[in-house]
Amino acid sequence: MAMPGRLWTIPEGLLVRPDGSWRVGALHVIHPPTLRYLKSHLAFEAGGAFVVDGAQRIPVELDGPPFEVVSLVIDAARGTATAVLDDGSEETVREDSLGMDPRTGRFHCVVRNGRAKAVLSRPAHQTLLAHVEEDGEGFFLQAGARRFPVRT
């Protein structure tokens, strides 16, 4: 029995805008399962960013953060912060991870070994604000005894 062909083809002309929205040409990608699929299959290689599905590699033009931090988890006892992304993955926040995008004014977190950014959702932003402190040198996310600089 022959297997049916693929029901859909990964679209060409994928673009992530400065605000983090995904588009195929002029069309917004708003279907949550499709967005999660595209984000969970996003790979970073020497030639750029690609959605990888088997042998297919579809280039993605990144003009903004392809991911969103849906929650920011602060563990004061361990001195850690974890960013939970909208593709279901988790990233450990590092000293150089947090900052503000000067184009949009939104906070983001560097993810995927420094190859991509994730914009903070409203709940993640609220968690950040609840744990931010300022001193003469700038702003810091406080996680127990540990401080993570926040670039502004």
C-alpha positions as CSV (number, residue, x, y, z in Angstrom):
1,M,0.0,0.0,0.0
2,A,1.5,3.4,-1.0
3,M,1.7,6.1,1.6
4,P,-0.1,9.3,0.8
5,G,2.1,12.3,-0.1
6,R,2.8,15.1,2.3
7,L,-0.4,17.0,3.0
8,W,1.4,20.4,3.0
9,T,4.7,21.8,1.9
10,I,6.8,24.0,4.1
11,P,6.2,27.5,2.7
12,E,9.0,29.5,1.0
13,G,9.7,33.1,1.8
14,L,9.6,32.8,5.6
15,L,10.4,36.0,7.4
16,V,10.5,37.0,11.1
17,R,9.7,40.7,11.5
18,P,11.3,43.0,14.2
19,D,8.3,42.5,16.5
20,G,8.8,38.7,16.3
21,S,5.8,37.9,14.1
22,W,6.3,35.3,11.4
23,R,5.2,35.8,7.8
24,V,5.1,33.9,4.5
25,G,5.5,36.7,2.0
26,A,2.9,39.3,3.0
27,L,0.7,36.8,5.0
28,H,0.9,36.5,8.8
29,V,1.5,33.0,10.2
30,I,-1.0,33.0,13.1
31,H,-2.0,29.3,13.4
32,P,-0.6,28.2,16.8
33,P,0.3,24.6,15.8
34,T,2.0,25.9,12.6
35,L,4.0,28.5,14.5
36,R,5.1,25.9,17.1
37,Y,6.1,23.5,14.3
38,L,8.2,26.1,12.5
39,K,9.9,27.3,15.7
40,S,10.6,23.8,16.9
41,H,12.2,22.9,13.6
42,L,14.2,26.1,13.3
43,A,17.9,25.3,13.0
44,F,20.9,27.6,12.9
45,E,23.8,26.8,10.6
46,A,26.7,28.6,9.0
47,G,24.6,29.6,6.1
48,G,21.8,31.1,8.3
49,A,18.5,30.0,9.8
50,F,16.4,27.2,8.3
51,V,13.3,25.3,9.0
52,V,14.4,21.7,8.7
53,D,12.0,18.9,7.8
54,G,13.8,15.8,6.8
55,A,15.8,16.6,3.7
56,Q,14.1,20.0,3.2
57,R,15.9,23.1,4.4
58,I,13.8,26.2,4.0
59,P,15.6,29.5,4.7
60,V,14.2,31.9,7.2
61,E,15.1,35.6,7.1
62,L,15.4,36.8,10.7
63,D,14.7,40.6,11.1
64,G,13.6,40.0,14.7
65,P,13.3,37.4,17.5
66,P,11.9,34.1,16.2
67,F,10.9,32.9,19.7
68,E,8.9,34.2,22.6
69,V,9.7,33.6,26.3
70,V,6.3,32.5,27.7
71,S,7.6,32.3,31.3
72,L,10.7,33.3,33.2
73,V,11.4,31.0,36.1
74,I,13.6,32.4,38.9
75,D,15.1,29.9,41.3
76,A,16.6,32.0,44.1
77,A,17.9,29.0,46.1
78,R,20.0,27.9,43.1
79,G,20.7,31.3,41.7
80,T,19.3,30.4,38.3
81,A,16.9,31.8,35.8
82,T,15.3,29.7,33.1
83,A,13.4,31.0,30.0
84,V,10.6,28.7,28.8
85,L,10.1,29.3,25.1
86,D,7.0,29.0,23.0
87,D,8.3,26.0,21.1
88,G,8.3,24.0,24.4
89,S,12.0,24.2,25.0
90,E,13.9,25.7,28.0
91,E,17.0,27.9,28.0
92,T,19.2,28.7,30.9
93,V,19.6,32.5,31.3
94,R,23.3,33.5,31.2
95,E,25.1,36.7,32.3
96,D,24.9,38.0,28.7
97,S,21.3,36.9,27.9
98,L,19.0,39.7,28.9
99,G,18.5,43.0,27.1
100,M,16.2,45.5,25.5
101,D,15.8,45.8,21.7
102,P,16.5,49.4,20.8
103,R,14.2,49.2,17.8
104,T,11.1,47.9,19.6
105,G,11.8,48.8,23.3
106,R,10.8,45.2,24.2
107,F,13.0,43.0,26.4
108,H,14.5,39.9,24.9
109,C,16.6,36.9,25.9
110,V,19.5,35.5,23.9
111,V,18.9,31.8,23.1
112,R,20.2,28.9,21.0
113,N,23.8,29.4,22.0
114,G,23.7,33.1,21.1
115,R,22.3,32.5,17.6
116,A,18.7,33.8,18.2
117,K,16.6,36.0,20.5
118,A,13.3,35.5,22.2
119,V,11.1,38.4,23.0
120,L,9.6,38.3,26.5
121,S,5.8,37.8,26.8
122,R,3.8,39.9,29.2
123,P,4.0,37.3,32.0
124,A,7.8,36.9,31.5
125,H,8.2,40.7,31.4
126,Q,6.3,41.0,34.7
127,T,8.6,38.4,36.3
128,L,11.6,40.3,35.1
129,L,10.3,43.5,36.5
130,A,9.5,41.9,39.8
131,H,13.1,40.7,40.2
132,V,15.1,43.6,38.7
133,E,17.3,45.8,40.8
134,E,19.3,48.9,39.9
135,D,22.6,50.1,41.2
136,G,25.1,52.7,39.9
137,E,26.2,50.4,37.1
138,G,22.9,49.5,35.6
139,F,20.0,47.0,36.0
140,F,20.2,43.4,37.1
141,L,17.9,40.4,37.4
142,Q,18.4,39.2,41.0
143,A,18.2,35.4,41.4
144,G,19.1,34.7,45.0
145,A,22.8,35.7,45.4
146,R,23.4,35.8,41.7
147,R,22.9,38.9,39.5
148,F,22.3,38.8,35.7
149,P,22.9,42.2,33.9
150,V,20.0,43.6,31.9
151,R,21.2,45.7,28.9
152,T,19.1,48.8,28.3
